[in-house]
Amino acid sequence: MFKTSMMTAVLAAGTVLSACAAGTGVLNVDMALQASPKYAPMVQQMQKVEQQYAPQLKAMEADLNQMKTQQEQQQAMQGKYKALIQSYMQDREKATAALQKDLNKATQEVLRDQKLDIILAQPVQIAAKAKDEKVVDVTPEVAAKLKK
């Protein structure tokens, strides 16, 4: 089933704006997305997509599990199941596209406004950082921009 945390995969880790150490922002993507008025309709659309494709995906999974080798499975996925997989992925992308665009825009605005070098999606662990480098949670700022 759809999990919001899958959307973190589509968030770019950030963009380096300059050579100076302005700082690092961290963003809880799930929390920020939930602030958007587009979030609930997107979740509903994703649920519809999941329900629409569930029987076909279950049948595909059962068929793939009957195959003896990974090579057979890969051939099936690149052959007879290719159109199904592509259609499923396109429908998922359509459902999330508007909110993803808003998230990218809001993240870039916060990156610029706070003069940060990079914004990383949480969970993130910064193992080492420069002595004077700041690490800022930008989730509230991104969430506020998504509410607009």
Order of alpha helices (4+ residues) and beta strands (2+ residues): beta-alpha-alpha-alpha-alpha-beta-beta-alpha
